Amino acid sequence: MNQINRFRWILLGLPLVLVACEGTNDTAQEENEANTVTVLGVVIGEQQEKLEAALAPFEEETGIDVVYEGTDAFATLLPVRVDSGNAPDIAMFPQPGLMADFAREGALVPITFIPSGDLAAAYSQDWIDLATVEGEPYGVWYRASVKSLVWYSPAAFDAAGYDIPTSWDEMLALSDQIVADGRTPWCLGMESGDATGWVGTDWVEDIMLRTAGPEVYDQWITHEIPFDAPPVKAAFERFGEIALNPDYVVGGTVGVLSTPFGDSPSGLFTDPPGCYMHRQANFIASFFPEDVVVGEDVSIFQLPGIDPEYGQPVLVAGDIFAMFNDTPAAQALMEYLATAQPHEVWAGLGGYISPHSGVDLAVYPDEITRQQAEILANAEVVRFDGSDMMPGAVGTGTFWTGMTNYVGGTDVDTVLEDIEGSWPE
């Protein structure tokens, strides 16, 4: 049975409601509104075209018109729209923290109309927890970014006789071997305009998950433990073992601070290689030179674990849909988004990884994307980017600047004390 048929019942009641409307024009207008869903999201350009292609089967099957509006000012525009009484029916949030804020304010509608069993079959518990606010499910996850990746050149590794490390200690031993061979192991660039520093926060978050574990990580991002707690300091210092070592990183700390993050992996593609490893999310592939063939010229391995007790957690970012206006058409679209169909459509178009458990890995168009999706699917622990979950003053403020100051030479205790002191009361 077509996946969309199971929620068509919602739409059957629409004509009955409309018959009671007086006047042909009023009826037509209400019918049009009842058969329209407005969506506000962060996806624009080519990615918007792929999203619209994924929504097309829903529109064809139901007759509902999905009006999508993409914006690069989502976090600014959405609160204005909501406060003015002009909220979209559905919003595509780029992180769950803002969604949770609206849920706590009572602006969002819980998606209890989707059976909990369906959600449990579609998503792992970590994803469900990220979509839950005060015990109620509010969101449907749609797109994921896998961050716990290390990029490398297979040809460069083969030529030098290097093996892919399977533990953190092996990765550092490989780094030492590369240095001993007169080469530089790591590409690392943190410059990102007003957002400079976020690259370092991702490193620290990945390390926290591997050294302190998911429970302490959760306590950290919610300030149940202070920012200057010993596990956080240990994670900073382990990051510093790489970032502050002038033999390990291209250009030393000056290079780390001044190299734009999108340019930083370029050393992987030079001859001889300018560097051999680059830790960054799957989206960095969009910054590679046009002639680079992903899967041939460059490949990935999962960032190794540190403490065997915590394995190899996966740090992620992603997009989640939530509903502001409780209409039959909006409910129908949310139900559709919880099925595998729209995920598989975009997956087949490329440039996309789904957190949905029902997506067949075979639909991904290339081996590297399949590998990334498999890493996510097999992860025993998934956690969202910590800085996106913290209050903005910290997560996109003092945490970013603190990473920059740390790499720039400020001692770790001062950095952590400053960040701790900035946490809102």
N, C-alpha and C positions, 0 to 999 in steps of 0.2 A: 504493500500500500504506500502511496506517495506520502512522504513525511508531512507535507502540508495539510493533508486531509484531516489529520487528527485534531486540528484546531479550527476547521472550517465552521464548526458549530457556533462559534462566537459570532460569525458574520451573518448567520441565518436570521438572527433577530433584527438586523438592521432595517430591512424593508418594512417590517411590521411597525417599527417606531416611526418610520418616515411617512407611512400612510396617514397617520393622524395629523400631520402638519397641514395647515391651511394655506392654500394658494400654491399654484404650480411653481412659481419662482422660489418661494420659501422652501418648498419640498426639494427642489433641485439644488438649492444652495446647501441645505442641511445634508442631503445625500452626498454631495461633493465633499463636505467637511467630514462626514462620517466615514468616507472611504479614502481619507488622506491621513497620513502620519508624517509629522515633521520631526526631523532628526538633526541635531546640532553635534558636530564632532570636529576633531583635529585633523582628520584625513583630508588632504587636498591634492590637486594635481593628478599625476598618473595613479597614485594610490587611491584617490577618490573614484577614478574610473573603474578600478578593480572592485572596490566596495560596491559600487552601483551595479556591477555585473553580478556580484554575489546576491544582491537583493532582487534582481530581475525575476528569478523564478517565483518568488513570493508575490510580486506584483502581477505576474501572468496568471498565477493560479487563483488569486483571491480578488483581483480587480482593484485592490487597494493601491493608491499612488503614494509612494514613499518620496517625500521631498527632503532631500539631504542638503544641508548647508555646512560647508567646511570652512574652518577659520584657523589662522595661526595665533589668534588672540583669545582662545577658548576660555582660559582661566579668568580673563577680564570681562569678556562678553557675557558669559553665562550668568554670573550673579546679577548683572544689570538686567538681563532679560527676565530672570526669575522675580527680582524685586519689583519690576514694572508690570507684573502680571502677564508677561508674554513668554512664558517658558515653553521650550519645545516639548513635544509629546515625549520624546526620548532623547537622551544625551549620550554621547560616546565619550566617556571620561578617559583621559590619558593616564590616570592613576587612581587608586581607590580612596585615597585620603579625602579628596574633594567630594567624591560621591558620598562618603560617610558623613561629612559635614552637613550636606543637604538632607541626608536621611535623618540625622539627629534633629534637624530643624523641622522635620515633618513635611518637607517639600516633595519627597519622593514617595512612590507607592511600592510597598513590598510586592515581590513577585510570587506570592503564595498561590497564585492560580496555576503555576507550573508545578506539577507533582514533585515532591522532594526526591522521590525515587528516580525521576528522569534526570534531575540535576546531579544526583549521586552517580548515575551511570555515565554522565557526560563529562564530569570533572572530578579530579582528585580532591581529597578533603582540604588540602592546602588552598586550592583555588576557591573552593566553596567558602572556607573561612574568610578569605580576603573579600568575598562578596557579601558577607553577613555583617549586619550592624545591630548590636543589642539583641541578638538572637533571631533576627528576621532576615531572610534573603532579599537582597535588593538588586543585585546585578547579574548579568550574563556576560561572562568573559568571551572575548572574540579574537583578540590578536595578542601574541606574546613576543617578547624580545628576550632571547637567551644571552645572558651576559657572561657566564662563567666559561669563557672560551679562550683558547690561545691559538693564534694564527701563526703559521710557519710555512716555509717553502720546502716541499718534499725534495725538490732537486738539490737545494742547498744542503739540506740535512744529509741526503745520500752522498753528495760529493765530499762532505766533511766526515762522514762516518758516524753521524749522531743518531741516537735512538730517541724515540718519543718517551719522555719521563712519565712514570706511573705514580709517583709520589712527589710531595713538595721537596723532600730532601734530594731526590733524584733530579728535580728541576734545578735546584741550586747547584748541585754537582755538575750538571750539564752547563750551567752558566759559568762556573769556574773553569770548565774544560775549554769553553769557547774563548774566555779571556786568555787562558794559557796558550791557545792557538793564535793569539794576536788579533782576535776579533771582538766584536761587541755583541753581547747576547740579546739585549732588549731594545726595542723601539718603545718609547714612552713620551707622549706629548699631552700636556694638560691645558694648553691655552684654548679658551673657548669664549672669548669676549667677556661679557658680564657674567657668564656661567663658568669662568675658569675655576678649576678645582674639582669639578664633578667626576672627572676621570679618577682622581685619587680616592674620592669617597667610594666609588665602586670597588676599588681594590680593597679598601679597609672592610667594607661590608662582606665581600667574599671571604676575606681572612677571618673575620669574626665568626661567620658560620662554620668555618673549618676548625677553629680553635676553641671557641666558647660554646658552640652549638646553637640550635634554633631557639631553645627556651630563653637563654640569656640574650640572644639577638632580639627576640620579641620584647624583653624587658628593657633593653637598651633603647630601641626606637620609640618606646612609649614612656621613657624616662622613669621606669620603675627602678632602674639603677642609674646613678649619675653618669654623665658623659665622661668624666675623668676616672671612672672605675678601672681597676687593674686589667680586666679583660680587654677594654678598649685601648688602653695604653699599649698592651702587648700586641694588639693588631696593628696599631700605628707603627710600632717599632719593627714588626716583621715586614710591613710594607717598606719601611725605611731601609731595610737590608738590601732591597733592590733599587729603590728610587734614589737613595742617597749615596749609592756606590758609584763613583765616577767611571769605574771600569765596566760596570754593568749596563749603563744606559747611554744612548747616543747623545753626545754633547754635554754629559754630566747634568747636574741639577739646573744649570742655565738652559740647556736644551730641553729638559723636561718642562720647564716653566714657559718657555718661549715658542715651542713647536705647537702649531695648531693640531688638535686631536685628529682631525681628518687627514692631515699630512703625515702624521707620525708613523704609519705603517709603510711608508714609501721605501724605506731601507730594505724591506723584504724582497723588493723586486729589482734591485740594482745588481750589477756584476762588477766587482765582487759584492756580496751582500753587505749592506750597511748595518744590518742586525739580523737576528735569527728567530726571534719570538716577539709576539705582540698580543697582550691580553686586552681583548675588547669584545663587545657584543656583536651579534650577527649583523647588525645594521652597518658596521664599518665597511662591509663589502661594497656599499654604494659609493664609497670614497676612493676605491682602488682605481688605478689608471685604466682607461678604457680597453687597452689591449690585454689586460690580465684575465686569464681564464680561471675562474674559481673552480677548484677541484683538480686542476692540473698545475697551474703556477703557484697556487696557494691552497693550503688545507687547514684543518683545525684538529686540536685535541682538547678534551675537557680539562679545565683547570684542576690539577691534582688535589687530592685531599691532604690534610696535615695531621690531624688527630684521627686515627682509625675509628674511634668511637663515633665520629660524625660523618664518615664517608665522604661523598662528593656532593654536597648540596648545590642546588642550582639557583643562582640569583637571577631575577627576572624583572622586566618592566612589561607593560601591556595596556590594552584598552578594554574597557568594560562598559556595556550598555546598561542604563538604568532609566526608569520611567517616571516622568513628572505628571502626566495626565492620564487618568484611568479611563481609557476608552476601549471599546471592543477591538478596534483596529490596532491600537497600540499594543494591547495584550496579544493579539495575533502575531504581530511582528516580533515581540519578545519571545514568544513560543518558537517561532521559526528560527530565531537566532540561537536558541538553545539546542537545535538539531545540528547534525553534522553537515547538512547540505550547504549552507552558506560558507562554512569553513572550507569545505573541500573545493568549492568553486574558486575562491581566492587562492587557496593553496596551489591549485593547478595553474594559476596565472603567474605565480612566482613572486618573490619578494615578501613572503608572508610565512609565519609559523603560527599554528593554532594550538591553544591549550586544551582543545576538546579531545577527550579520550576516544571518541568514535571515528576520528579522521584516519583514513587508511594512509599509511606512510607512502604507498605507491603513487598517490596523487601528486606528491611534490615533484617538481620538474627536474631536479638535479640531485646528485649524490650528497653534496655538502648540506643542502637544506634538509634532505632526509636525515642526515646524521644529526643536525641540530635538533630537529623535531624528535628524533629518537632519544637524544640526551634528555630532553624535557619530559618525554613520555615515561622514561625509565627512572626519573629522579625520585628518590625516597623522601627528599626534603626540598620544597620549593619556598622561597621567600622573596617578597617584593623589595625592590630597591629601597633601602632604608631611608635615604635622604628625602625620598618622595613621601614617606610616611610620617616624617617628623614635622613639627610646625615650620612654616615657611621661614621664619626668622632664623631658624637653625639649619634645616635641611637644604634650603637654597640660599642660605646666608652665611652664617658663621662656620658651618661645616665646610662649605666650599672655600671660604677665605682661609680657614684654619689649615686645610690641606696645602694651600698655596704657601702659607707662612711656614709650615713645617718643612716643605721641600726647600723653601728659601733660606732655612737655617735657624728658625725659631725653635727653641727646645720643646720637646713633646709635652712636658708638664704645663708649660705656659699656654701652649695651644689648647690643650684639653680644658684647662681652667677657664680660659676665655670662652670656649664654646659652652661649657657648663653654665657659666654666668649669664649667657644670653638666652637660656631656655625660658620661655614665658612662664610666669607664675600661674 
